[in-house]
Amino acid sequence: MKTRLVRIGNSRGVRLPKPLILQAGLTEDVELQVREGAIVIASASRPRVGWLEAARLGHERGDDRPLVGGSSSRFDEEEWEWR
């Protein structure tokens, strides 16, 4: 697909057709990279997506207990001041 750069203030932009946005799965936030003379637009990475739900499910199943008992250290017992 061929398109033109359009002026946006002092910058330039490209209008992306809705079908391309949907096909690529893009949302509001995107990442831009330059690779081998091309500009690549990709979905912004969201490394912690799903963590809240996973923690909630783990708690419901009882999987959120410490793996090792007695994990306190000498620092915890003698030097740390709990308030």
C-alpha positions as CSV (number, residue, x, y, z in Angstrom):
1,M,0.0,0.0,0.0
2,K,1.4,3.4,-0.9
3,T,0.6,6.5,1.1
4,R,2.0,10.0,1.8
5,L,3.6,11.7,4.7
6,V,1.4,14.5,6.1
7,R,2.4,17.6,8.0
8,I,1.7,17.5,11.8
9,G,3.1,20.8,13.2
10,N,6.9,20.6,12.6
11,S,6.7,16.8,12.2
12,R,5.4,14.4,9.6
13,G,3.0,11.5,10.1
14,V,1.3,8.7,8.3
15,R,-2.4,7.9,8.4
16,L,-3.0,4.3,9.0
17,P,-6.1,2.8,7.6
18,K,-8.4,1.1,10.2
19,P,-8.2,-2.4,8.6
20,L,-4.4,-2.3,8.9
21,I,-4.6,-1.2,12.5
22,L,-7.0,-4.0,13.3
23,Q,-5.0,-6.6,11.4
24,A,-1.8,-5.7,13.2
25,G,-3.6,-5.6,16.6
26,L,-2.4,-2.1,17.4
27,T,-3.8,-0.1,20.3
28,E,-3.2,3.4,21.5
29,D,0.4,2.9,22.4
30,V,2.9,1.7,19.8
31,E,6.7,1.3,19.6
32,L,8.7,2.7,16.7
33,Q,12.0,1.2,15.5
34,V,14.2,1.7,12.5
35,R,15.4,-1.5,11.0
36,E,17.5,-1.7,7.8
37,G,16.2,1.6,6.5
38,A,12.5,0.9,7.4
39,I,10.4,2.3,10.2
40,V,8.6,-0.5,12.0
41,I,5.4,0.2,14.0
42,A,4.6,-2.5,16.6
43,S,2.3,-2.9,19.6
44,A,3.9,-1.5,22.7
45,S,5.2,-4.3,24.9
46,R,3.3,-4.7,28.1
47,P,5.5,-7.1,30.2
48,R,3.2,-7.4,33.2
49,V,-0.1,-8.0,31.4
50,G,-2.0,-10.7,33.2
51,W,0.0,-10.6,36.4
52,L,-2.9,-9.4,38.5
53,E,-5.3,-12.1,37.3
54,A,-2.6,-14.8,37.8
55,A,-1.9,-13.6,41.3
56,R,-5.6,-13.6,42.1
57,L,-6.0,-17.2,40.8
58,G,-3.0,-18.3,42.7
59,H,-4.4,-16.9,45.9
60,E,-7.7,-18.6,45.3
61,R,-5.9,-21.9,44.8
62,G,-3.7,-21.4,47.8
63,D,-0.6,-21.2,45.7
64,D,0.7,-18.0,47.2
65,R,2.3,-19.5,50.3
66,P,6.1,-19.2,50.8
67,L,8.0,-22.0,49.2
68,V,10.5,-22.2,52.0
69,G,9.6,-21.8,55.7
70,G,11.6,-19.7,58.1
71,S,12.9,-17.3,55.5
72,S,13.8,-14.5,58.0
73,S,17.4,-13.6,58.5
74,R,19.5,-12.4,61.4
75,F,18.9,-8.8,60.0
76,D,15.1,-9.4,60.1
77,E,15.2,-10.7,63.7
78,E,17.8,-8.4,65.3
79,E,18.3,-5.2,63.3
80,W,15.1,-4.5,61.5
81,E,12.6,-2.3,63.3
82,W,9.0,-3.2,62.5
83,R,6.5,-0.4,62.9
